[in-house]
Amino acid sequence: MGGSSKKQTVGYRYRMGLHLVLCQGPVDAVQEIQMGERTAWGDASRTPLPTGYGLTSIGINQPYLFGGDEREGGVVGTIDVLPGGPTQSRNDYLMARLGSAIPAFRGVLSLVARKILFAANNPYIKPWAVRVRRFTAGWHDTPWNTWNAEVRTWDDAIGQNVSVGMNPAHILVQCLTDPHWGMGYPQDSIGWSFWNASWALADEGFGLNLIWTRQQPIESFIGQVLDHIGGILYTDPEQGTFELKLLRDDYWISSLPQLGPDEIVRLERFERAQWGELPNELTVVYADWQTGGDATVTVENLAAIQLQGGVINQRRDYPGVNYGPLAARLALRDLRALGSPLARMSLTVARDTLERPPLPGDVFLLNWPRLGIDQMVVRVTGIDTGTLGALEWRIEAMEDVFGLDNAVLSPPPPVIEEPVLEPLPPALVLAVEIPYWELARSLSRAELDYLTDTDAAVGALAAAGGVGQLNWQLATGASAGDLANVASEDYAPLLTIDAALPASEADALNLPVTAISQPGRLTVGDYAYLVDGAGEIIEAVAVLAFDAGNARVDLARGVLDTTPYAHPAGTRLIGVGEWLASEGAERAPGESVFVAAIPRTSTDQGDPLLAENGQPLLLTGRQALPYPPGRIRLNGQTEPAVVAGDLSVTWAHRDRRQQTAYLVQQVEGDIGPELGVTYSLRILDRNDTLVHTASGITGTNFVWDVATAAADAGALGDHITVEITAERDGLTSWQPQVRAVDRAGYGLRWGQYWGGV
């Protein structure tokens, strides 16, 4: 008998079309495509497979990649590589599926899988990984220094040159200059030190493989590159160019400049880490070339382990390194630096003893006989040249690990008793309830959002009472006899204004001043307080210009939450800037706090001196109070002496939460208003008797007509004072806006000024 066979389904093959966008393009090469952690196409070694800028089709024939049809199938089909070049055309496969309206996908590297076989019996897509190379492709302008963009080194294990990554100097140049994803500086802002660094890094076989996903700021990514290579990026103060300094043993000891007692004004800090704090074993975590996962290399200092009686391990992550020998070199580099008790120091040098300010990364020899130091190699880590014309430079430095073997230490000379410098009472101690401006600039966004209307903060400013004064300590307490130290701060600049100031919103220009203490610290762009004879803050002003040589200053009146007031000649001006000490404690409106300053010298500490008025600071919750309005106009005039007819008052909104980027001046227009703010207006006669009030005003104007004025003020209406305050949730602005004006028609002729009481 004849028979027939019946086909039986034993499994399914799965095909799919895909478009995968990988990264910014174009790139120099696509080297490898992995699926399910297995190589579907390409070369897992370091041999490049260039694609150029045109379309490249890759044929994959791996039907048994995952075990064939009996297991999970394999990968078979064609994949188009779209490098993302500027002339790239639209992909025909994508147009056939999605229509001709699709873009060409220029500027990104992408893969198009043309309905490839990707699995059998298992419909789930396995994870893809693509290895790409980019050294000279994708630059916005002409690629920088193409000769050594790719770093290659000899590998003894395989007997050939291998690529270890992109030159870190090139990475930094592209981060600084690319206008699309970088910082957008022109390429001529890159100094020659980058060329020297690029060749040095190439000679070291120092290549990096990093991905920036914009989940961190570009500045942090640049810092990560510098951390890998042991380098410092800075701006040359003379040329204005970016410079790259590699921290290497690349100097001759005999050619280094020396700093000693003749150049150093003060050695303010000199300290070494203790042996018990130093690591003696270091583990470097790097990216494995084959898998992309983490790999580790560990190095030890056996002598230190024996000395310290055990292992003290520290971990360092270098995700940009994927070459084991380079990771081992970095481990040895870091163990030597971190495991050595290197000295750290802060010193102040006289400007006229050096030809130029030291630059970050510069090396010099320290000579300080008092500590028994002779010929210690020291590297600059930071430099503060102060304000323009400053006579001293402050240097942060540390002992250079490459100069340890060359340091010369001699026995210190006999101890000579240093003369005791007497702590002098400060010239001014000013208690300050810290305004919202300061909190917004010092707290994190989360901390700022945590503030409520029932929070208040205490601070203080102090001006030095003489020469030789080092700094001061803020002390606060519930009584004058129960004060506790809470913070240290440097002294603020103090001057006197040698001219009377009217209550005017106009800038006070070319004011003569007398320096009382450290005028060089008065910084243009910061604000200062005008302080009366009783030691009370009357007005905050912005410093527009300061000519120390001619003793002249320009001020913008009534900034922050203050308003313009009249001041007599001799009013004190104390700069705030970075000199405001903060208690750092949470307090509430209604509390009373005694505030004092404790003067300190390098050899002694004085007694607490209470804030000038001797009374406790009564907290009002200043930071939460709404700002008073600005740009006050009476009958359309800024500061008229006389008005006639109806009195029209206009103003501009202010908003403390929005006024944190710069110091807003009185003349500026509306900002805000802050949510829930209304305005109240009070009119007083020449005897300061209240004659009219208006409240709950949400707009920016009020009119006191002639009929109402006659009924309110009567015969005393020839001179009035207008007060305007902002209010929110039962809180009133810290200061009101006050304007005084004569009214024509009450015994005065038009243009005649009131000359009575």
C-alpha positions as a printed Julia matrix, in Angstrom:
757×3 Matrix{Float64}:
   0.0     0.0    0.0
   1.22    3.45  -0.7
   1.5     6.08   1.99
   1.91    9.85   2.37
   4.08   11.9    4.77
   2.87   14.96   6.68
   5.18   17.9    7.41
   5.52   18.77  11.07
   6.38   22.21  12.49
   9.29   21.86  14.91
   9.99   25.55  15.53
   9.94   29.09  14.2
  12.52   31.46  12.8
  12.14   35.15  13.6
  13.02   38.08  11.36
  12.84   41.78  12.04
  13.74   45.14  10.54
  15.43   47.54  12.95
  16.82   51.04  12.98
  19.28   51.54  15.84
  20.68   55.03  16.54
  23.9    54.59  18.51
  25.78   57.84  19.05
  26.85   61.12  17.52
  28.38   60.63  14.1
  30.18   60.32  11.92
  32.75   57.87  13.29
  36.0    56.54  11.86
  35.01   52.89  11.99
  32.55   50.29  13.17
  34.69   47.4   14.44
  32.36   44.82  15.86
  28.68   44.0   16.33
  27.77   41.72  19.21
  24.42   40.1   19.9
  23.85   38.27  23.13
  27.51   38.94  24.07
  28.69   36.99  20.98
  30.42   38.46  17.95
  27.97   38.46  15.05
  30.24   40.49  12.77
  33.63   42.1   12.87
  36.93   41.64  14.61
  37.14   41.34  18.36
  40.81   42.32  18.17
  42.04   45.9   17.85
  42.22   45.84  14.03
  40.21   48.77  12.6
  37.46   48.24  10.05
  36.88   51.69   8.48
  33.52   52.65   7.04
  34.29   56.1    5.71
  31.42   58.56   5.28
  29.37   56.67   2.67
  26.8    53.91   3.12
  28.31   50.5    3.91
  26.35   47.26   3.88
  27.46   44.47   6.17
  26.54   40.91   5.39
  26.14   38.65   8.44
  26.0    34.88   8.0
  26.0    33.34  11.47
  23.11   30.8   11.44
  24.59   28.88  14.36
  25.52   31.84  16.57
  23.02   30.78  19.26
  23.02   27.01  18.53
  21.18   26.84  15.2
  17.58   25.83  14.59
  17.77   23.11  17.26
  18.32   25.78  19.95
  17.95   29.57  19.55
  19.03   30.01  15.95
  21.5    32.57  14.7
  21.85   35.82  12.78
  21.67   36.08   8.99
  21.04   39.14   6.84
  22.24   42.54   5.78
  22.86   45.55   8.0
  23.38   49.05   6.58
  25.8    51.3    8.45
  24.76   54.96   8.31
  27.83   56.86   9.61
  25.94   60.19   9.73
  28.11   62.24   7.38
  27.02   65.67   6.11
  26.05   64.33   2.64
  24.39   61.1    3.79
  21.21   60.31   1.83
  18.02   58.67   3.04
  18.09   54.9    3.47
  16.06   53.05   0.81
  14.95   50.29   3.2
  13.57   52.8    5.71
  11.83   54.74   2.92
  10.2    51.56   1.67
   8.74   50.91   5.12
   8.15   54.44   6.45
   7.71   56.57   3.35
   9.89   59.12   1.64
   9.33   61.82   4.27
  11.95   60.37   6.63
  15.16   62.31   7.36
  18.64   61.2    6.29
  19.73   60.87   9.94
  22.87   62.93   9.46
  24.98   63.68  12.48
  24.34   60.33  14.19
  25.72   56.83  13.69
  22.92   54.34  13.11
  22.39   50.77  11.89
  19.54   49.57   9.68
  18.82   45.83   9.83
  17.07   44.75   6.63
  14.6    42.24   8.05
  17.4    40.01   9.3
  17.01   36.57  10.88
  17.81   37.21  14.5
  16.6    34.13  16.4
  14.82   30.77  16.29
  12.41   29.31  18.83
  12.9    32.39  21.02
  11.15   35.58  19.86
  13.04   37.88  22.22
  15.77   40.15  20.87
  19.1    39.57  22.52
  21.02   42.66  23.64
  23.16   44.33  20.99
  26.56   45.94  21.51
  28.51   47.82  18.87
  32.21   48.69  19.08
  33.09   51.93  17.26
  36.18   54.07  16.83
  36.27   57.84  16.49
  39.49   59.86  16.34
  39.35   62.33  13.43
  35.76   61.98  12.21
  32.95   64.1   13.59
  34.95   67.24  14.4
  33.03   70.47  13.86
  35.99   72.06  12.11
  39.33   70.73  10.91
  40.42   67.87  13.2
  43.08   69.01  15.66
  46.58   67.47  15.37
  45.56   64.33  13.46
  49.05   62.77  13.67
  48.57   61.37  17.15
  44.82   61.42  17.68
  44.89   57.63  17.93
  47.26   56.26  20.57
  48.96   52.97  19.77
  51.45   51.04  21.87
  53.52   47.88  21.56
  52.01   44.84  23.27
  54.67   42.27  24.19
  52.05   39.59  24.78
  50.94   39.54  21.13
  54.04   41.04  19.55
  52.4    43.93  17.71
  51.21   47.52  18.03
  47.71   47.82  19.41
  45.3    50.76  19.6
  44.56   51.77  23.17
  42.19   54.66  22.53
  41.94   58.35  21.7
  44.58   60.81  22.84
  43.22   62.51  26.0
  44.52   65.88  24.8
  42.32   65.54  21.71
  39.34   64.61  23.88
  39.83   67.79  25.92
  40.24   69.95  22.81
  36.99   68.65  21.34
  35.17   69.14  24.65
  36.34   72.74  24.77
  35.71   73.65  21.12
  32.73   71.69  19.78
  29.83   74.17  19.43
  27.09   71.52  19.47
  27.82   69.36  22.52
  31.01   70.94  23.92
  31.76   74.36  25.37
  32.04   76.1   21.98
  35.33   77.97  22.38
  37.24   78.79  19.16
  40.14   76.48  18.3
  42.62   79.36  18.58
  41.88   79.44  22.32
  43.84   76.18  22.64
  47.39   76.91  23.79
  50.6    75.27  22.62
  50.85   73.25  25.82
  48.14   71.0   24.38
  50.46   70.05  21.49
  53.26   69.16  23.9
  50.86   67.21  26.11
  49.42   65.29  23.15
  52.87   64.06  22.08
  53.81   63.2   25.67
  50.61   61.19  26.13
  51.16   59.41  22.81
  54.7    58.49  23.88
  53.3    57.11  27.13
  50.79   54.94  25.24
  48.04   56.78  27.14
  44.77   56.4   25.22
  41.27   56.66  26.64
  37.91   55.2   25.63
  35.1    57.2   27.23
  31.42   57.76  26.55
  29.76   61.04  27.51
  25.99   60.67  27.77
  25.2    64.21  29.0
  24.05   62.78  32.31
  26.9    64.78  33.83
  27.97   68.35  33.01
  30.69   68.73  30.37
  32.9    70.27  33.09
  32.63   67.04  35.12
  33.52   64.98  32.05
  36.6    67.16  31.49
  37.53   66.63  35.13
  37.24   62.87  34.63
  39.71   63.0   31.74
  42.14   65.11  33.79
  41.86   62.66  36.67
  42.82   59.8   34.35
  45.92   61.48  32.95
  47.07   63.35  36.05
  46.76   66.81  34.53
  45.64   70.37  35.26
  43.61   72.54  32.87
  43.84   76.29  33.39
  43.56   79.61  31.57
  46.78   81.49  30.92
  46.25   84.94  32.53
  48.38   86.72  29.91
  47.41   84.96  26.67
  43.83   84.05  27.6
  44.33   80.54  26.16
  43.5    77.18  27.67
  46.62   75.35  28.8
  47.12   71.69  29.76
  49.78   70.79  32.31
  50.72   67.13  32.84
  51.97   66.37  36.33
  55.16   64.52  35.44
  58.81   64.22  36.41
  59.77   66.63  33.64
  61.89   69.23  35.41
  65.5    69.77  36.49
  65.86   70.48  40.22
  68.68   72.95  39.62
  66.5    75.12  37.35
  63.52   75.51  39.7
  62.78   78.89  41.34
  63.12   79.07  45.12
  60.71   80.51  47.66
  61.93   81.16  51.16
  61.61   83.67  54.01
  62.54   86.55  51.68
  59.58   85.85  49.37
  57.05   84.22  51.72
  55.1    86.65  53.88
  53.27   83.94  55.82
  53.35   80.14  55.85
  49.78   79.73  57.07
  49.41   75.95  56.89
  51.87   73.06  56.71
  50.63   69.55  57.4
  51.34   65.95  56.54
  49.04   62.94  56.6
  49.86   60.31  59.21
  51.07   56.89  58.1
  47.98   55.27  59.54
  45.81   57.3   57.14
  47.66   56.3   53.94
  46.75   53.38  51.65
  49.36   50.67  51.14
  47.34   48.7   48.62
  45.54   50.17  45.64
  43.01   48.59  43.31
  42.3    50.14  39.92
  39.01   49.25  38.25
  39.06   49.6   34.46
  36.95   48.52  31.47
  37.82   45.14  29.97
  38.38   45.43  26.19
  36.67   42.17  25.29
  33.55   42.26  27.45
  33.13   45.93  28.28
  32.71   44.87  31.9
  34.87   45.79  34.87
  38.32   44.35  35.39
  40.74   45.06  38.22
  44.46   45.27  38.89
  45.89   45.55  42.41
  49.35   46.71  43.5
  50.85   46.72  47.0
  53.57   48.47  48.95
  54.9    45.55  50.98
  57.21   47.72  53.09
  54.32   50.0   54.06
  52.08   47.01  54.86
  54.73   45.72  57.25
  55.24   49.18  58.78
  51.51   49.82  59.23
  50.76   46.3   60.46
  48.08   45.49  57.91
  46.56   46.23  54.54
  44.87   49.59  53.93
  43.2    49.34  50.53
  41.88   52.13  48.38
  39.95   51.85  45.11
  40.32   54.06  42.06
  37.96   53.87  39.06
  39.31   54.58  35.57
  36.46   53.69  33.18
  38.3    55.25  30.22
  41.14   52.7   30.39
  40.62   49.35  28.67
  44.23   48.2   28.4
  45.52   46.16  31.33
  49.18   47.32  31.27
  48.06   50.98  31.3
  45.75   50.27  34.25
  48.69   48.7   36.11
  50.83   51.79  35.47
  48.07   54.04  36.84
  47.79   51.83  39.91
  51.52   52.22  40.6
  51.3    55.98  39.95
  48.44   56.47  42.36
  49.86   54.19  45.07
  53.08   56.18  45.08
  51.2    59.5   45.33
  48.45   58.45  47.76
  50.7    56.24  49.87
  53.35   58.91  50.5
  53.0    61.35  53.42
  53.15   64.4   51.15
  53.09   67.8   52.81
  50.28   70.25  52.0
  50.6    73.95  52.62
  49.1    77.42  52.2
  51.45   80.36  51.89
  51.24   84.04  51.04
  54.0    85.63  48.95
  54.8    89.26  48.27
  53.85   90.16  44.72
  56.94   92.26  44.06
  59.31   89.36  44.81
  58.11   87.26  41.84
  58.24   88.08  38.14
  54.8    86.6   37.54
  52.16   84.74  39.56
  52.77   80.98  39.63
  50.47   78.95  37.42
  48.66   75.76  38.48
  51.04   72.83  38.13
  54.2    74.97  38.4
  57.0    73.53  40.53
  59.3    75.42  42.91
  61.74   74.73  45.74
  60.59   75.55  49.27
  63.14   76.76  51.77
  61.79   77.26  55.3
  64.51   76.88  57.97
  62.08   77.15  60.86
  60.65   73.74  59.89
  64.02   72.35  58.86
  63.06   72.42  55.16
  65.68   73.04  52.51
  65.15   72.27  48.8
  61.7    70.64  49.08
  60.12   70.26  45.64
  56.62   71.72  45.82
  53.89   71.9   43.16
  51.27   74.68  42.94
  47.69   73.39  43.18
  45.91   76.75  43.35
  46.64   80.48  43.19
  44.59   83.46  44.37
  45.97   86.76  43.08
  43.29   88.73  44.92
  41.78   91.91  43.57
  43.43   94.15  41.0
  46.49   95.74  42.51
  46.71   93.34  45.47
  50.18   93.33  47.04
  50.11   89.65  48.03
  49.34   86.35  46.33
  48.0    83.31  48.16
  49.3    79.92  46.98
  47.96   76.46  47.72
  50.62   73.8   47.15
  51.72   70.3   48.0
  54.98   68.4   48.05
  55.65   66.89  44.63
  55.79   63.09  44.64
  58.45   63.13  41.88
  60.76   65.23  44.03
  60.66   63.1   47.19
  64.11   61.67  46.55
  65.58   65.16  46.12
  64.16   66.83  49.24
  66.8    68.15  51.62
  65.78   68.34  55.27
  68.09   69.95  57.79
  67.8    70.23  61.57
  65.65   73.26  62.45
  67.46   76.23  63.91
  67.12   77.06  67.6
  63.62   78.14  68.49
  63.3    81.89  68.73
  60.3    83.12  70.63
  58.03   84.85  68.16
  56.73   88.18  69.42
  53.13   88.01  70.55
  50.79   89.95  68.27
  48.05   91.58  70.31
  44.49   90.88  69.13
  42.89   94.29  68.67
  39.16   94.93  69.0
  37.58   95.11  65.52
  36.89   98.56  64.12
  33.27   97.49  63.55
  31.21   94.45  64.48
  27.91   94.42  62.6
  25.16   91.93  63.47
  23.28   90.9   60.34
  20.08   88.97  59.82
  21.0    87.14  56.61
  18.8    88.15  53.63
  17.26   85.79  51.09
  19.88   86.85  48.5
  22.69   85.2   50.53
  20.7    82.05  51.25
  19.75   81.63  47.59
  23.44   81.79  46.6
  24.77   79.46  49.31
  22.11   76.78  49.75
  21.25   73.95  47.41
  17.91   74.03  45.6
  16.53   71.38  47.96
  17.68   73.33  51.02
  16.23   76.55  49.63
  12.87   74.89  48.98
  12.91   73.72  52.61
  12.87   77.32  53.89
   9.62   78.62  55.35
   8.39   82.0   56.55
   9.29   80.97  60.12
  13.01   80.57  59.38
  15.65   83.16  60.2
  19.45   83.14  59.97
  22.08   85.05  61.95
  25.36   86.37  60.59
  27.89   89.13  61.17
  30.58   91.27  59.55
  33.73   92.53  61.22
  36.45   94.97  60.17
  40.02   94.67  61.44
  41.07   97.0   64.22
  44.73   97.25  63.18
  47.65   95.54  61.45
  48.69   91.96  62.13
  45.13   90.77  62.67
  44.67   87.28  61.18
  40.91   86.7   61.24
  38.0    86.56  63.65
  35.48   84.13  65.07
  31.73   84.64  65.2
  30.26   83.98  68.64
  26.54   83.95  69.46
  24.45   83.25  72.51
  21.26   83.9   74.42
  23.07   86.37  76.69
  26.19   88.52  76.58
  27.84   86.25  79.13
  27.01   82.97  77.38
  28.62   83.13  73.95
  29.79   80.15  71.89
  32.13   80.18  68.89
  30.28   79.05  65.77
  32.34   80.11  62.7
  35.6    81.71  61.54
  35.82   84.4   58.87
  38.21   86.94  57.35
  37.82   90.65  57.95
  35.63   92.76  55.66
  36.7    96.07  54.05
  35.62   99.21  55.9
  35.55  102.8   54.6
  33.77  106.04  55.42
  31.78  108.09  52.91
  33.12  111.64  53.12
  30.05  113.31  51.64
  26.39  113.5   52.62
  24.0   111.3   50.65
  20.39  112.34  49.92
  17.49  109.9   49.96
  17.68  109.38  46.22
  17.37  106.41  43.87
  20.02  107.92  41.59
  23.46  106.3   41.59
  25.91  107.98  43.96
  28.93  108.59  41.73
  32.51  109.64  42.42
  32.03  109.72  46.18
  35.11  110.59  48.24
  35.99  107.87  50.76
  38.51  107.27  53.53
  39.91  103.79  54.01
  39.64  102.46  57.55
  40.54   98.79  57.1
  41.56   96.61  54.11
  39.91   98.67  51.33
  41.49   96.39  48.71
  38.89   93.75  49.6
  36.02   95.95  48.39
  34.95   94.16  45.21
  33.13   95.73  42.28
  29.89   93.84  41.61
  29.34   92.9   45.26
  27.19   94.79  47.71
  27.96   96.67  50.92
  26.04   98.1   53.87
  25.77  101.75  54.88
  25.89  101.76  58.7
  24.82  104.57  60.99
  26.55  105.76  64.16
  24.6   103.32  66.33
  25.82  100.35  64.32
  22.53   99.72  62.52
  22.18   98.72  58.88
  20.41  101.55  57.08
  20.85  100.67  53.42
  22.42   98.07  51.1
  24.25   99.47  48.08
  25.91   97.86  45.05
  29.57   98.72  44.38
  29.66   99.9   40.75
  33.28  101.11  40.7
  36.13  101.65  43.16
  39.25  103.71  42.5
  41.5   102.88  45.46
  44.27  105.2   44.24
  42.04  108.29  44.12
  39.8   107.15  46.99
  36.55  107.34  45.01
  33.61  104.96  44.81
  30.41  104.66  42.74
  27.35  103.14  44.42
  23.9   102.01  43.29
  21.38  102.91  45.98
  18.84  100.75  47.83
  19.5    97.22  46.53
  18.12   93.89  47.83
  15.37   94.49  50.41
  16.45   98.05  51.31
  15.48  101.53  50.08
  17.36  104.83  49.68
  17.77  106.91  52.86
  19.63  110.13  53.61
  23.08  109.71  55.22
  25.42  112.29  56.75
  29.08  112.6   55.81
  31.15  110.07  57.74
  28.68  107.21  57.26
  30.53  103.89  57.29
  30.56  101.52  54.31
  31.36   97.86  55.05
  31.72   95.39  52.18
  29.85   92.09  52.34
  31.2    89.99  49.46
  32.65   86.75  50.84
  33.26   88.2   54.31
  29.84   87.48  55.85
  30.08   84.92  58.67
  27.03   82.69  59.12
  25.93   81.05  62.35
  24.58   78.05  60.44
  21.74   77.42  62.91
  17.99   77.46  62.3
  16.27   80.25  64.21
  12.81   81.8   64.17
  11.43   85.35  63.96
  11.07   86.91  67.4
  14.25   85.37  68.82
  16.92   87.61  70.32
  20.56   86.68  69.76
  23.68   88.34  71.1
  26.35   88.57  68.4
  30.06   89.1   69.0
  33.41   88.87  67.23
  36.56   87.35  68.73
  39.7    88.84  67.12
  42.63   86.52  66.38
  46.27   86.92  65.41
  48.8    84.24  64.52
  49.85   84.06  68.18
  46.87   85.0   70.34
  43.11   85.34  70.62
  41.22   88.26  72.13
  38.01   88.68  74.1
  34.58   88.73  72.46
  33.4    92.15  71.35
  29.64   92.54  71.05
  28.07   94.07  67.96
  28.42   97.82  68.09
  25.09   98.72  69.68
  25.67   96.17  72.45
  22.09   94.94  72.15
  20.85   91.54  70.98
  19.81   91.14  67.36
  16.01   90.84  67.26
  15.13   88.54  64.37
  12.34   89.61  62.05
  12.45   86.73  59.57
  14.12   89.04  57.06
  14.73   86.32  54.47
  10.99   85.67  54.09
   9.83   89.3   53.94
   8.64   90.58  50.55
  10.81   93.16  48.83
   9.55   96.75  48.82
   8.57   98.11  45.39
  11.05  100.04  43.26
  11.03  102.83  40.7
   8.83  105.19  42.74
   7.34  108.06  40.73
   5.24  110.99  42.01
   3.13  112.52  39.26
   5.47  110.84  36.79
   8.59  112.48  38.25
  11.48  110.68  39.94
  12.01  112.94  42.97
   9.99  116.16  42.58
  10.27  118.9   45.16
   6.71  120.12  44.59
   3.58  118.53  43.11
   0.28  120.17  42.21
  -3.24  118.85  41.82
  -3.93  115.16  42.23
  -1.06  113.12  43.66
  -0.38  110.1   41.41
   2.03  107.51  42.88
   3.39  104.69  40.7
   5.94  101.95  41.35
   7.43   98.72  39.95
   7.03   95.19  41.26
   9.88   93.36  42.98
  10.3    89.64  43.75
  12.94   88.34  46.18
  12.78   84.83  44.68
  13.54   86.08  41.16
  16.18   88.64  42.16
  19.08   86.25  42.81
  21.15   86.49  39.63
  22.3    90.09  40.02
  21.73   93.17  42.18
  18.56   94.85  40.87
  18.68   98.65  40.97
  15.88  101.03  41.92
  15.36  102.36  38.39
  14.55   98.97  36.83
  11.04   98.01  35.75
   8.76   95.25  36.99
  10.22   92.01  38.36
   7.57   89.62  39.57
   5.61   90.32  41.67
   6.09   87.6   44.26
   2.97   85.45  44.58
   0.41   86.94  46.99
   2.04   90.36  47.34
  -0.11   93.48  47.79
   0.89   97.04  48.6
  -0.08   99.47  51.33
   0.31  103.23  51.1
   0.38  105.72  53.99
   0.35  109.51  53.71
   1.56  111.62  56.65
   1.4   115.4   57.09
   4.32  117.64  58.02
   3.82  116.74  61.71
   4.1   113.02  60.81
   0.42  112.54  61.57
  -1.22  109.81  59.49
  -3.85  111.38  57.23
  -4.59  108.68  54.65
  -4.08  104.93  54.18
  -4.73  102.53  51.34
  -4.07   98.79  51.47
  -4.56   95.61  49.45
  -3.35   97.26  46.26
  -2.36   94.63  43.68
  -1.41   97.01  40.9
   1.38   99.56  40.65
  -0.39  102.89  41.07
  -2.48  105.0   43.47
  -4.13  108.42  43.07
  -4.85  110.83  45.96
  -7.16  113.33  44.32
  -7.43  116.96  45.32
 -10.81  116.58  47.03
  -9.69  113.64  49.16
  -6.42  115.37  49.96
  -8.25  118.48  51.15
 -10.46  116.42  53.42
  -7.58  114.32  54.74
  -4.79  116.83  55.2
  -6.58  120.1   55.64
  -4.38  123.09  56.28
  -1.37  120.84  56.97
  -1.35  119.43  53.44
   1.44  121.71  52.2
   4.1   119.06  52.97
   3.51  115.32  52.98
   5.42  112.07  53.3
   4.42  109.0   51.3
   5.31  105.52  52.59
   4.81  102.38  50.47
   5.27   98.82  51.76
   4.82   95.37  50.27
   2.8    92.76  52.19
   2.32   89.0   51.87
   0.7    86.52  54.24
   0.82   89.0   57.11
   4.5    89.87  56.47
   5.65   93.42  55.67
   8.74   94.44  53.73
  11.87   95.0   55.83
  11.97   98.68  54.85
   9.32  100.97  53.31
   9.81  103.23  50.35
   9.64  106.83  51.69
   9.22  110.0   49.62
   8.65  113.54  50.95
   7.23  116.3   48.77
   5.66  119.78  49.02
   2.19  120.37  47.58
   1.48  123.58  45.64
  -1.72  125.48  46.44
  -1.3   125.5   50.26
   0.28  128.87  50.82
   3.0   128.11  48.23
   3.49  129.41  44.74
   4.29  126.86  42.06
   7.99  126.11  42.23
   8.4   127.46  45.79
   9.91  124.89  48.24
   8.65  124.34  51.73
  11.22  125.78  54.11
   9.55  125.25  57.47
   9.57  122.39  59.93
